[in-house]
Amino acid sequence: MKDKILVTGAAGFIGFHLAESLLKDNFNVCGIDNINDYYDVKLKNDRIDILKKYSNFNFNQVDISNFESTSNIFKNFQPDKVVNLAAQAGVRYSIDHPFAYLNSNIVGFLNIIELCKTQNIKGLIYASSSSVYGGNKEIPFSVSDRVNKPLSLYAASKRSNELIAYSYSNLFNLHTTGLRFFTVYGPWGRPDMAMYKFANKICSGESIDVYNNGDMKRDFTYIDDIVSGIKSSIDKNYQCEVFNLGNNKSENLMDIVKYIEQYLDKKADINFLPMQPGDVKESWAEIKKSMKMLNYKPKTDVDVGIEKFIDWYKKYNIK
Ligand SMILES: NC(=O)c1ccc[n+]([C@@H]2O[C@H](COP(=O)([O-])OP(=O)(O)OC[C@H]3O[C@@H](n4cnc5c(N)ncnc54)[C@H](O)[C@@H]3O)[C@@H](O)[C@H]2O)c1
């Protein structure tokens, strides 16, 4: 019998893709999500409607910061493993909305890990973030680097998840794997992230905001590569590990804008702005440990990945 997997944040970008891939592999998947309105709820509901077509999927609208309702899901579904992707995402939003991060990323995470402990879950895989590297100067970012200077509450909340997981693995022998995702993009992506925002604004003829006068670099990771890294983590189920999941290439933001322009066949009007508080200038993942221990091997270059994103974007948004 295949494992039963609980995926939190299943209506989200990464949760949706992971859940669909697990369903195709005949896992039994329970998805939970509070379907909050941080971005367009229609996109979240459309993703869930696709997942509901699979007979091995069931969905519950639950907030992980509510212990009672989350506990009921664990008791009824009795998962073998849990993938915690539910979180308040976004670096800039955390500057003005601190309590959203406290509730979902800290209280919610503690509820999940505590239930994993009491319900004897075989393994917890959880989303961390490249933002834990803060303003580290040494690049690429390696999991052996010091990460004690987060530049935002979002980054601090993700680092706290790693520390809480470490303590639970040691105290209770709970198997935990933290995954530091690097700027994930692709079809069904997040409208609050740069790539989607750029596409929206270029299409509607509005100018796009580009920070630090365009002098920014990001390691952009295609969604299918992220899903394969998460699935490998579920399979390996290490005792207590943290991995980088990135593409291992740092791309100039202006090159990304050029690809979007090319695939939309429309020029961007660019509004150059200074660096934003909480933001980092460059991200770049060192992935040797992930390659060795997870057989992780990102396959998608940005030119190919952005074309796939824009193909989907056109079908979904421009009817
Ligand atoms: N996308 C990226 O580039 C990226 C990078 C680093 C880390 N991450 C992390 O990966 C995870 C998934 O990210 P995503 O891009 O799919 O984001 P997303 O916002 O699309 O998905 C998160 C989902 O969690 C749900 N959610 C939020 N708070 C909740 C709560 N209290 N209870 C139940 N559901 C709740 C939201 O409604 C949303 O559907 C998050 O933990 C995020 O912080 C993402």
The ligand as an ORCA input file, in Angstrom:
! r2SCAN-3c Opt
* xyz 0 1
  N       7.154     30.079     -4.259
  C       8.381     30.345     -3.831
  O       9.215     30.886     -4.575
  C       8.806     29.982     -2.436
  C      10.135     30.240     -2.065
  C      10.553     29.905     -0.778
  C       9.664     29.303      0.097
  N       8.372     29.075     -0.272
  C       7.479     28.449      0.693
  O       6.863     27.336      0.070
  C       5.534     27.152      0.606
  C       4.530     27.145     -0.528
  O       4.657     28.374     -1.242
  P       3.747     28.759     -2.480
  O       4.585     29.533     -3.395
  O       2.997     27.575     -2.944
  O       2.758     29.811     -1.772
  P       1.172     29.937     -1.839
  O       0.844     31.197     -1.102
  O       0.712     29.796     -3.236
  O       0.685     28.664     -1.014
  C       0.531     28.650      0.376
  C      -0.884     28.173      0.679
  O      -1.006     28.067      2.098
  C      -2.285     28.530      2.453
  N      -2.225     28.988      3.842
  C      -1.600     30.089      4.334
  N      -1.776     30.158      5.662
  C      -2.488     29.066      6.017
  C      -2.999     28.577      7.246
  N      -2.803     29.244      8.390
  N      -3.696     27.426      7.251
  C      -3.930     26.749      6.095
  N      -3.497     27.173      4.892
  C      -2.784     28.317      4.865
  C      -2.614     29.649      1.473
  O      -4.013     29.851      1.315
  C      -1.952     29.143      0.195
  O      -2.887     28.481     -0.636
  C       5.334     28.279      1.606
  O       5.663     27.797      2.880
  C       6.345     29.322      1.171
  O       6.721     30.157      2.248
  C       7.931     29.399     -1.533
*
